[in-house]
């Protein structure tokens, strides 16, 4: 929300695409490795990457749409995606097989982030 609001009011970020790609690479690696990280660090890392993602959404707003409804739409859509991800992760952690699949998915996400990083 903060990143999107900053973009909408005209405050630019350097290397927004790189920040998004690094979020895919790093968060995927964190899922793959599956080591406990303290909550403050997790919140800081996710919050930093959220600024880049939100900023990209704000930058992409068309001049013909209402900023309020555009902002509301991307916040609702992003919230629903996060809820689905959290539910998937919660379910996957209930069994050993699913935990392995979650770690494999994290490794795949991280590998895709590396490919994207090489392409930008």
Backbone bond lengths (Angstrom), bond angles and torsions (degrees), N, CA, C in turn:
res aa  C-N    CA-C-N  psi(-1)  N-CA   C-N-CA  omega(-1)  CA-C   N-CA-C  phi
1 X - - - 1.449 - - 1.531 110.00 -
2 X 1.325 116.91 -44.37 1.468 120.22 -178.40 1.527 110.66 -66.00
3 X 1.338 116.75 -44.93 1.467 119.83 178.72 1.515 111.91 -60.90
4 X 1.328 116.92 -42.74 1.463 120.82 178.43 1.513 111.87 -64.41
5 X 1.324 116.88 -42.50 1.469 120.52 178.80 1.523 110.74 -63.64
6 X 1.326 117.34 -40.39 1.465 119.85 178.58 1.523 111.22 -62.24
7 X 1.334 116.71 -40.96 1.467 119.52 178.93 1.520 110.98 -66.43
8 X 1.327 116.76 -41.71 1.462 120.76 -177.83 1.525 111.23 -63.60
9 X 1.343 117.36 -34.88 1.469 118.58 179.51 1.538 112.01 -87.09
10 X 1.335 116.52 2.15 1.458 119.94 172.48 1.511 116.75 97.98
11 X 1.313 118.98 10.19 1.471 121.01 177.84 1.522 107.76 -89.34
12 X 1.325 115.99 118.44 1.463 119.55 -175.66 1.525 111.71 -93.34
13 X 1.325 114.94 154.19 1.460 123.29 175.89 1.513 107.81 -112.87
14 X 1.312 118.09 143.87 1.465 119.39 172.59 1.527 109.81 -78.69
15 X 1.299 116.80 144.93 1.463 123.96 170.98 1.522 113.75 54.05
16 X 1.332 117.09 49.80 1.460 120.95 -179.54 1.532 110.49 -61.88
17 X 1.330 116.73 -45.93 1.468 119.96 -179.43 1.527 111.23 -62.01
18 X 1.312 117.00 -39.70 1.468 120.55 178.66 1.525 110.21 -64.69
19 X 1.315 118.09 -40.70 1.460 121.45 177.48 1.522 111.98 -61.71
20 X 1.333 116.47 -39.79 1.465 120.53 178.51 1.525 110.22 -67.21
21 X 1.317 116.62 -45.50 1.469 120.38 179.57 1.529 110.36 -62.16
22 X 1.326 117.19 -42.70 1.463 119.84 178.17 1.525 111.66 -63.44
23 X 1.332 116.86 -32.07 1.464 119.05 177.37 1.521 110.76 -65.63
24 X 1.321 117.25 -40.30 1.469 120.59 177.82 1.522 109.96 -64.50
25 X 1.316 116.35 -45.54 1.466 120.94 -178.80 1.535 111.47 -64.78
26 X 1.310 117.28 -50.54 1.470 121.26 -173.70 1.526 112.04 -73.32
27 X 1.329 117.60 -44.98 1.459 118.68 179.96 1.524 111.12 -67.23
28 X 1.342 117.27 -35.84 1.465 120.34 174.39 1.514 111.23 -61.60
29 X 1.336 116.56 -42.68 1.468 120.45 178.49 1.525 111.04 -64.91
30 X 1.336 116.87 -37.36 1.463 119.87 178.64 1.526 110.86 -64.81
31 X 1.326 117.22 -38.20 1.462 120.81 177.06 1.531 109.87 -67.61
32 X 1.326 116.11 -43.10 1.468 120.51 -178.19 1.527 111.83 -63.90
33 X 1.317 117.14 -42.91 1.460 121.44 -177.79 1.529 110.41 -73.85
34 X 1.309 116.54 -37.01 1.459 123.02 175.15 1.530 113.44 56.83
35 X 1.319 116.30 43.33 1.469 121.63 175.22 1.525 108.80 -98.41
36 X 1.316 117.04 141.49 1.465 119.39 179.06 1.532 111.60 -63.13
37 X 1.305 115.31 134.66 1.462 122.34 176.83 1.523 106.26 -127.11
38 X 1.318 116.25 140.78 1.464 119.09 -178.12 1.529 110.73 -62.52
39 X 1.312 114.94 145.75 1.464 121.29 -176.63 1.536 113.13 -54.85
40 X 1.345 120.35 -43.36 1.468 118.68 179.13 1.538 112.63 -58.98
41 X 1.324 117.24 -39.29 1.466 119.65 178.42 1.520 111.72 -66.67
42 X 1.326 116.19 -42.50 1.464 120.18 178.97 1.523 109.83 -61.32
43 X 1.323 116.64 -46.19 1.463 120.36 -179.43 1.527 111.51 -63.08
44 X 1.318 116.93 -38.32 1.464 120.46 178.77 1.533 110.84 -66.36
45 X 1.321 116.95 -45.73 1.465 121.08 -178.68 1.528 110.61 -64.29
46 X 1.326 115.97 -49.52 1.467 120.08 -179.23 1.528 110.41 -64.38
47 X 1.325 117.17 -40.73 1.465 120.71 178.99 1.524 112.62 -62.17
48 X 1.322 116.33 -41.34 1.462 120.15 178.08 1.525 110.84 -62.16
49 X 1.322 115.69 -48.03 1.464 118.82 -179.76 1.530 111.31 -66.81
50 X 1.330 117.39 -32.81 1.460 120.63 177.99 1.527 111.08 -62.72
51 X 1.330 117.14 -34.29 1.471 119.83 176.66 1.526 110.96 -59.10
52 X 1.333 116.15 -43.25 1.469 119.81 -179.98 1.529 111.15 -66.70
53 X 1.334 116.61 -44.91 1.469 119.92 -179.29 1.530 110.41 -63.44
54 X 1.311 117.04 -46.42 1.457 120.54 179.48 1.516 112.20 -63.26
55 X 1.336 115.99 -39.01 1.464 120.07 179.28 1.521 110.50 -62.48
56 X 1.329 116.84 -40.92 1.467 120.10 178.77 1.523 110.66 -61.77
57 X 1.326 117.26 -41.52 1.470 120.03 177.45 1.517 110.58 -62.36
58 X 1.317 116.51 -44.09 1.461 120.12 179.86 1.516 112.90 -64.17
59 X 1.333 116.74 -38.34 1.467 120.82 178.24 1.520 112.24 -65.41
60 X 1.313 117.33 -29.45 1.465 121.57 -175.55 1.518 113.68 -84.85
61 X 1.319 117.38 -1.00 1.458 119.83 -178.37 1.525 110.66 -64.67
62 X 1.295 115.35 130.66 1.458 121.35 178.03 1.528 109.67 -74.64
63 X 1.311 116.05 151.91 1.464 119.73 179.37 1.522 111.74 -75.11
64 X 1.329 117.77 -11.88 1.463 119.68 -177.92 1.525 113.52 -93.14
65 X 1.328 117.57 -2.08 1.462 119.41 -179.61 1.522 110.53 -103.87
66 X 1.312 114.24 160.14 1.457 120.40 175.95 1.521 108.75 -74.56
67 X 1.335 118.64 123.90 1.462 119.77 178.83 1.532 112.57 -55.86
68 X 1.332 117.64 -38.31 1.453 120.53 -179.55 1.523 111.48 -61.74
69 X 1.339 116.91 -50.45 1.460 119.69 -177.09 1.526 111.83 -71.20
70 X 1.315 117.24 -35.15 1.466 119.71 175.48 1.525 109.91 -62.18
71 X 1.309 116.26 -48.96 1.467 122.50 -179.75 1.529 110.12 -60.10
72 X 1.330 116.27 -46.64 1.459 121.18 178.99 1.532 110.35 -60.12
73 X 1.308 117.07 -42.98 1.464 121.24 -179.74 1.517 112.47 -63.25
74 X 1.342 117.72 -45.49 1.459 117.79 -178.28 1.517 112.02 -72.99
75 X 1.324 118.10 -27.99 1.465 120.26 176.07 1.535 110.03 -70.61
76 X 1.312 117.37 -43.23 1.472 120.17 178.47 1.524 110.76 -64.97
77 X 1.331 117.34 -46.55 1.468 120.60 -179.87 1.529 111.25 -61.69
78 X 1.320 117.15 -43.78 1.467 120.71 179.13 1.524 110.82 -65.18
79 X 1.319 117.13 -40.08 1.467 120.64 178.30 1.522 110.96 -62.12
80 X 1.324 117.40 -43.00 1.466 120.61 178.72 1.526 111.33 -64.33
81 X 1.333 117.08 -40.03 1.469 119.84 176.85 1.527 111.10 -62.68
82 X 1.333 116.71 -41.81 1.464 120.20 178.62 1.530 111.69 -65.19
83 X 1.312 116.77 -40.46 1.465 119.98 178.18 1.528 110.21 -62.32
84 X 1.334 117.28 -43.86 1.468 120.24 177.48 1.528 111.18 -61.40
85 X 1.309 117.50 -42.39 1.461 121.06 178.44 1.516 112.18 -64.27
86 X 1.326 116.28 -42.01 1.466 119.58 179.65 1.526 111.03 -66.08
87 X 1.327 117.79 -41.16 1.459 121.10 178.36 1.531 111.03 -65.43
88 X 1.323 116.72 -40.22 1.463 120.52 177.57 1.523 110.39 -63.06
89 X 1.320 117.23 -46.36 1.459 121.25 178.72 1.520 111.64 -63.32
90 X 1.320 116.59 -41.65 1.465 120.39 179.21 1.527 110.52 -62.66
91 X 1.313 116.85 -44.85 1.465 120.90 179.21 1.529 110.77 -65.36
92 X 1.333 115.92 -42.11 1.464 119.84 -177.76 1.515 112.20 -64.06
93 X 1.298 118.50 -29.41 1.464 121.39 -178.86 1.526 113.14 -77.73
94 X 1.323 117.61 -6.85 1.463 120.20 -178.22 1.525 112.93 -76.92
95 X 1.326 118.77 -24.64 1.464 120.98 -179.07 1.520 109.74 -130.18
96 X 1.306 116.30 153.89 1.469 121.46 -178.94 1.526 111.53 -65.03
97 X 1.335 117.34 -42.80 1.461 120.11 -179.25 1.527 110.72 -60.83
98 X 1.319 115.89 -46.48 1.455 119.52 -179.59 1.520 112.17 -66.91
99 X 1.330 117.47 -31.96 1.461 120.66 176.64 1.525 109.79 -63.20
100 X 1.333 116.53 -41.62 1.467 119.88 177.31 1.523 110.98 -64.00
101 X 1.316 116.59 -41.62 1.469 119.64 178.25 1.526 111.20 -63.83
102 X 1.328 117.15 -38.21 1.461 120.94 177.82 1.528 110.49 -63.13
103 X 1.337 116.20 -41.91 1.465 119.73 178.53 1.520 111.09 -66.24
104 X 1.324 117.81 -37.97 1.469 121.47 177.09 1.532 109.71 -64.60
105 X 1.336 116.44 -41.85 1.464 120.03 177.49 1.525 110.86 -62.48
106 X 1.336 117.36 -39.36 1.468 120.87 177.12 1.516 111.19 -62.99
107 X 1.339 116.48 -40.94 1.469 119.92 178.18 1.527 110.54 -64.67
108 X 1.329 116.32 -40.31 1.462 119.64 177.12 1.518 111.90 -64.03
109 X 1.320 116.17 -40.75 1.468 121.50 177.56 1.527 110.12 -61.76
110 X 1.321 116.31 -43.72 1.460 120.92 179.68 1.530 110.93 -65.07
111 X 1.330 116.93 -41.19 1.469 120.82 178.50 1.528 110.40 -63.50
112 X 1.326 116.69 -40.79 1.459 120.23 177.45 1.526 110.43 -63.88
113 X 1.331 116.91 -38.92 1.464 120.71 175.72 1.513 111.66 -60.69
114 X 1.332 116.89 -38.55 1.465 120.90 177.81 1.524 110.82 -65.40
115 X 1.322 116.71 -41.54 1.475 120.47 176.96 1.526 109.85 -60.88
116 X 1.332 116.46 -47.74 1.465 120.17 179.24 1.534 110.96 -60.25
117 X 1.321 116.63 -39.58 1.461 120.75 -179.42 1.529 110.15 -62.66
118 X 1.312 116.63 -37.91 1.468 120.37 178.67 1.528 112.00 -71.67
119 X 1.330 117.01 -22.99 1.466 120.87 -178.30 1.518 113.89 -86.95
120 X 1.351 117.70 -18.95 1.474 117.20 -177.76 1.515 111.38 -91.27
